[in-house]
Amino acid sequence: MTAGEPQTHVLRPAGGIPNSRLPLLFWRGRLPAAMRDGARAQALFRQNGWQGTWVYTVFPYWHFHTRGHEALACVSGTATIGFGGDGLLEADVAAGDVCIIPAGVGHRRLSASGDFRMAGCYPPGQEGNIVRPGELDEDRIAREIESVALPVTDPIGGDADRVVTAWRSSGP
């Protein structure tokens, strides 16, 4: 697989995690080598119209976002990240790997090296509210996720490419 072709995973609801009809997108080595630094990755995200940037790890408990899609780019170290809920998907990530997580898709850090860091961001007007399974009722979760707009740009490439194309071809 090249950095141009993402792995795509549509995850069914599981264990109180709604997941999404939109695919989780995962690219190996997509973040350019010159951007594999927290501050540079954040600047790239902002340049491409994404906001709410941060550099941290991934929380070690299942959580999802109902008010925003999230882009994560590994800027250092390695980790195993779970997606969707227990037993659904585990991905080993390393510096340069990028994943775009649709609103509602659960994720958590399963293990990591001591230097593991991700740079993260959200499309304009969206936020990464932290919801753990069982914290909100299903109707509210569904309502909030339904109101989250698809992004109009890609956080790495900038144009209406890759993320936009993959998600718009996934249906309404």
N, C-alpha and C positions, 0 to 999 in steps of 0.2 A: 504494500500500500504506500502511496506517496502522500506528502502533506496536502496534495490537492484533493484527495478523496477521503471523506470522513467515514468512519464506522458509524452506522446509524442503529439505534436501538429504541423500539417502541415498547414501553414497559406497562404492563397491566397494573391496576390497583392492587395493593398488597399491604396487609398489616397496618391499616389506618393511613396509608400513604396513597393519595389519589393518582399519582403519576400523570401521564398525558398522552393524548393522541398524537402530539408532535414528537418526532424522534429526538432522543438525546443524540448529540453530534460529538464525535471524538476524533481528533486528528493527532497523529504522532508527528512531533517535530514541526508543527505549523508556526509557532512563534519564532520569528527570525532570531538568529544567534545574537545579533547586536541588541535585541530587545529583551534578552533573558536576565533582566535586572528589574527589581520591583518598580523603581521610579520610571524607567524607560517604558516598561509595559503599561503602566498607568497613563503615561503621556500618549502612547499609541492609542489606547482605548479612547481617551478624551478627544484626540485628533480625529478619530473615526466616529464621533458623535455619541459615545457611550459615557456614562457618568457614575457617580457614587463609587469611585475606584478605591481599592484597598489592597493591602498586602498582608497576608496572614497565613494560617494553615486552614484546614477544613475541620469543622467541629467533629468530635469523635462520637456524636450521637445522631440518630436519624432526625432529619429535619427537611423541610421543603419551604418554598416561597409561594405565596398566593398573590402577591402584588408585583411580581417581576420575574422575567427570565434572567438567567445569570450566566456570564461568561467567566471561565476560569482558565488561567494560563499558568503552568508550572514554571517558576522562575529559578528554583533551586531544589536540589535533593530529589528524593524518590518517595513514592507512597503507593499504597493500595487503597483505592476509594471504592466504596460500595454505592450502588445506584439502585433505586427502586424499592428497596426493602430487603430483608434477610433472604439470602439465597437467590436473588434475581440476577445481579450483574456485579462483578468485581473487575476493576480495571487497574492495572499497574501504570502509574504515571511517572514521568521523568521530565527534567528541564526541557522546555520547548513544546510539550504536549498541551493541547487546548481542548477544552470541552465546553459546549454550550448546553445549558441545562434549562429545559422548558419549565415554566411555572408549574408547580405541582409535583415535579419529579424529586423524590427523596434522594438524599445523599449523605454520606458520612465517611470520615477517615477511619479505615480499619487498622492501618499500620503506616509508619513513616520513619524516614531517616531524621536525625536531629536537625538537619539543615533544610528540611522540606518547607517550601513557601509557595503559595499561590498568589497571583495577582487576580483580582476579580473586579467585575463591573456589571452594570445594568443598562438597558436601553433608556433613552430619555424619558423622564416622568415615571420611571418604575423604581421599585425598591426591593431590597432583599429582606423582607420581614421574616423572622425566624418562627416557624410553626413546627411543633413536634406532633407526631401522631396522637390523636385523641384530644388535642387542645381546643379545636374549633369544631362546630357541628358541620356535617357534610354539606348542607345547603349553603352555608356561608362560604365554605371552601370553594364550592362549585361556582358560586356567584362571583367571588373575587377573581378566580382564575379566568373565568369567561370574559371578564372585563379587561384583561391584560392584552394589549395590542401586540401584534407581531412587529419585530424591529424592521426598520427601513434600511439599515446599513449593517455591515458585518464589522465586528469589533477589531478584527485583525486586518482585513483587506480594505475596509472603508466603504466600498461601493455596495450596491445591492447585489452582492454575490454570495456564494456559499451558504451562509445561514439563511438569508432571505430566500434564496432559490430553493433550498432543501425544505424549508418549512412551508412555503407557499405551494409547493407541489404535494404537500401532505393532506390537502383538502381544506375545507372551510375552517 
